[in-house]
Amino acid sequence: MHKLYDTHFHLDLQKSKVEAIAEIEQNKIYTIAVTNLPPLYEKLKNEIDNKYVRVALGFHPELLNQYQKYIPQMWSLLSEAKYIGEVGIDLKTSKDSKNLQISFFEELITRCNNYGNKVLTIHSRLAAHEVVSIIGGNFNGKIILHWYSGSKQVLMNAINNGYYFSINYAMLNSESGRKVVENIPNDKLLIETDSPFVNIEGTKYSQLIQIKKTIEILAQFKNISIDELKILLWNNFISVITF
């Protein structure tokens, strides 16, 4: 039985968390709620007790330099958190902190690899080569590259390493995004909304509508039926996630 899910959703940044959770429950959307800083993870984790939501421990690379004081908290919380994100490297908006980002990400991957069995949703804007090189091909857990936009060569390396890729509405509505998606094997595809950062036709829609629209377009793009795609996507999800 296929179900709905979202591997990258900013629950704490929604206009109304109450309405967002109600939509998740009503539609049974299994959701990884990413966070951008360790204290925000702790806050959301303490607020949420829902069988459809898993809160992820995150430290967004764009915030790393400004909030270095929270790095020790990240390490102290890492053992308890199965889901990690949003984390990664960003060399578009935060190039000045490149060395810090790389050092932090290297330590994060080492620690997660040592713990084992963690699921990471990873940001890699203009840094796909660095991210994939640091993770390597023998990571002791699951890697989801969120909104991948790197080169085809690095994409092939990531595929060979067994990583998964979460696809959103915006990717399928850009030429560069479609070029990425066409090269991802069907068994490595996952769905995300990245809500509230992705809009549909200039308007912020519900999580449910974004998921359905993404699946509809992806089915057309991959030339398979919506029902077949839903089954495929659900099988991919349960191979990565344990709810």
Beta strands, then each sheet from edge to edge (+ up, - down):
strand 1: 4-9
strand 2: 29-33
strand 3: 53-55
strand 4: 83-88
strand 5: 118-123
strand 6: 141-146
strand 7: 164-167
strand 8: 189-191
sheet 1: 1+ 2+ 3+
sheet 2: 4+ 5+ 6+ 7+ 8+
end
